[in-house]
Amino acid sequence: MSLRDRLAAEIAAGGPISVAQFMARCLHDPQDGYYATRPALGPEGDFITAPLVSQMFGELIGVWAVACWQALGEPAALRLVEMGPGDGTLMSDLLRAARMAPAFVAAADTWLVETSPPLREKQRRLLGDRVRWAASLDEVPGGAPLILVANELLDCLPARQFVRTATGWAEQVVGLDAEGQLTFGLANAPQLPFPDAPEGAVWEQSAAQESLGRALAARIVQDGGAALLIDYGRDRPGFGDTLQALLRHEKVDPLEGPGEADITVHADFPAVLDAAQAEGARTAILTQGEFLARLGIGERAEALVRARPDKSAVLGRQLNRLVAADQMGELFKAGVIHSPGWTPPAFEAE
Ligand SMILES: C[S@@+](CC[C@H](N)C(=O)[O-])C[C@H]1O[C@@H](n2cnc3c(N)ncnc32)[C@H](O)[C@@H]1O
């Protein structure tokens, strides 16, 4: 039975499910979930991410990680972690750039936190025994400072959606129409503290994103270090329906073929960073364009062009895609959660 049919049977028996429950099943259902069975990243797949746009992205994050380690006093042991590493490209580029600091490479005990069996296999092929795997942050040992990176992980952590109706707030749920097809509907919900929101406004709330913010902060307050979260999303609270399904680079109806497409919501940086601060961590946020500019992406692109003048046009396009305001530069944000007493490179106040 397809995931669509199984969900329809479960809803017929037990009633509508939240958008968060629907997202979690679409992504992680062991039989048919997108990441569990058929993740397809890259130009030939369903969507493209910054590390796949250009090697410069992972390399600069490598430079950032080394600079963090230096700012932390070059500890002899360090937990270097990537969450949601996709096909492993970012970590591969990061480790190549980090070779400039052999003592960093020697100190780094490197972990990938990954839930997807097919992606773990890709990562294993690319990275071999340079890394170890964990299914959650809890499985990564503590006791040493943490430098963690996660690109486009928050957006696949499920969110509930609430809609302002003429009579108050309702929760958007996935139910069945008269023909037994999946459809969006509304269910009773507690009233949200926004009495002036216009009718039709959508408020998204991701317990999973907030809980990751708390878990990272608790670890970092205990052991020291920093977590860099890069994703498309908001840097201030706001309304908006951001649920999106992508199949072969095209937006599709999220209710069509559950599990066949990647399904995401925007990262809710204000909620994630507030949750981290409540645990005693410090936080900061920049646009991706500003973050990469401060790390020297312009100079890095120029150096690559000097080495390969024949690649000048391609490198120019890659740079533009990563930093231009109308490309990934402004929609994508770089948020950092860090221990008190220092500020990670690039996030210092200007
Ligand atoms: C959109 S992909 C991004 C991949 C990669 N970071 C990149 O930028 O190319 C999301 C990644 O997060 C992983 N993932 C999804 N949910 C996860 C979870 N709850 N815990 C850890 N990894 C998760 C996916 O399997 C995949 O590796």
The ligand as a Gaussian input file, in Angstrom:
#p B3LYP/6-31G(d) Opt

LIG

0 1
 C       17.949000      19.210000       2.679000
 S       19.088000      17.952000       3.068000
 C       20.551000      18.939000       3.265000
 C       21.791000      18.164000       2.980000
 C       23.118000      18.899000       3.113000
 N       23.263000      19.521000       4.422000
 C       23.304000      19.912000       2.019000
 O       23.291000      21.096000       2.326000
 O       23.465000      19.506000       0.867000
 C       18.601000      17.520000       4.721000
 C       19.517000      16.552000       5.437000
 O       19.063000      16.376000       6.796000
 C       18.878000      14.989000       7.073000
 N       17.834000      14.896000       8.097000
 C       16.508000      15.086000       7.961000
 N       15.888000      15.001000       9.150000
 C       16.870000      14.775000      10.066000
 C       16.898000      14.609000      11.481000
 N       15.767000      14.649000      12.192000
 N       18.100000      14.401000      12.085000
 C       19.245000      14.372000      11.365000
 N       19.287000      14.510000      10.026000
 C       18.128000      14.717000       9.404000
 C       18.553000      14.414000       5.729000
 O       18.669000      13.020000       5.668000
 C       19.557000      15.156000       4.844000
 O       20.858000      14.636000       5.014000

